[in-house]
Amino acid sequence: MTDEIKKEKKKKVVKTVAKRGEKKAATKAGRIFRGPLFWIVFAIIAVSVFGQISGAGSAYTKVNTSQILDAIAQSEVNSATVIDKDQIIRVELKPGRTINGASKVEASYVVRQEPTIVDALSANPPLRGWNIEVPKTPLILSFLFSLAPI
């Protein structure tokens, strides 16, 4: 009877060792998905994809600055916004007018070009007016940048 008990114990030990071995093999593959790094990378990718999808509906088409200045000179602009820090001008054209097939267009400009744009908008004001926006950096980012070494 003792031989039978020893054999049963050996079988149990072999089974538990085999089970432990299977768990280790599964955890190596599953360890990637359980770790925080995977979920951080997954969250960053998910937010990026969502941002691309949600921002695509109201996007402005990029065109040359000269095309926008021509549209302003010909009074084809419905409204305009000059974004100062980003050095971008966004224009909504009058109904029926398009530049490269788009009625909402934007262009980048260089620093010294801003007075030319403002003069053009002042000489030919859009129907719904024009505005200059100066984006503000969020307070927390300003604080973090002040702490970060340069």
N, C-alpha and C positions, 0 to 999 in steps of 0.2 A: 504494500500500500504506500509506503514511503517513496518507492520508485515512481509510482503514478503521480503523486503529489509533486515530486521534483520535475517530472516531465511537463505537468500543467504549468508550473511556475516558469519553466524555461520558455514555454509557448507564450505566456503572458509577457515575459520580459522581451522576447523577440517581437511581439506585436507592438508593445509600447515603444520600443526602439524604432521599429518601422514607422509607426505613427509620428514619432518625433522627427524622424528624417523627412517624412512627407511635409510636415508643418514647416520645417526649415526651408525646404524647397519652395513651398508656397509663399512663405514670408519674403524670400528674396525678390520674387516677382511682385508680390503685393506690397512690399515695403515702400516702393516708389509712390504708390497711390495713397499710402497712409501718412507719409511724411508731410510736414508743413510746406516745404519748398515746392512740391508739386501743386498744392492748392494756391499758393501765392502766385506762381507762374500762370496757373489756370485762370485765376481771377483777373490778372493783368491782361491776358489775352482776351477774355470774355468782355471786359470793359472796353478794350480797344475796338473789338468787332462791333459791339453795340454802339459805340460812338460813331463809327464809320457809317453804320446803317441809319441811325437816327438823324445824323447831320446831313445826309445826302439829299433830302427833300428840299431844303431851302438854300442850297449851295449856290454861290455865284460862280459864273464862268470866268476864267482868267483870260484877259485880253491884253493887248499892248496899251500902254499909257497914252500913246498918240491917238489911238482909236477913241478912247474916252474923251480926250481933249477935243477931238473933231466933233463928237456928238454934243458936247457942251457948247461949242462954238456955233453949231447948227441948230441949237435950241431943241434938241431931241430928247432931253433929259427930263424925267418926271420928278425924281428926287435923287439927292446925292449925300453921301456920308464920307468924310475924310477921317480916317482913323490914324491919329498922330503917332503913337509909339510904334505901331506896326507898319507904318508908312504904306497904307493901302487906301485907295479910293474905291468906294462901292457906289454903283450907279444903277438906278432903275429907269429904264427908258420908257418913253411914252408908248401907249398902246399901238401896236402895229409896227413898231420900230425894233430892229434887232441888230446886234453885232455878233457875227459868227453864229447866227441862229439862236441867240439867247437875249432875253430882255433884261435879265439881272446879271450885270457884269462887274468885275473888279480888276484892278491893276495895281501893281506896286510902283512906287516912285522913290527917287533918291531925295536926300535931305534938302538940297538946295532947290528942288523942283516944287516944293509946297507953295511958295508965293505965286508961282505961275498958275497953279491949280486954283488957288483962292481967287486970284484976279479973274480967271476965266469964269468961275462960278458967280462972282460978283457982277461981271459984265453981262452974263446970260443966266440969270437966276432960274433954277428949275421951278416947275409949276407948284410942287409941294414943298419947295424950299430945300435948303441944304444945311448940314450940321457938321461940326468938328467934334469927334469923340477922342477923349484921352483916357485909355484904359488904365485902371488903377490896379496895382499889385495888391493882392490880399495881405492883410496884416500878418498872418501867420507865416507867409512866405518871406515877407520883409524881415521878420524876426529870425527865421532860419538862415537867410542869406547873410544877415549881420553876424551870426554866430559861426558860420562856416569859414574856414581859412581860405585865403585866396591863393 
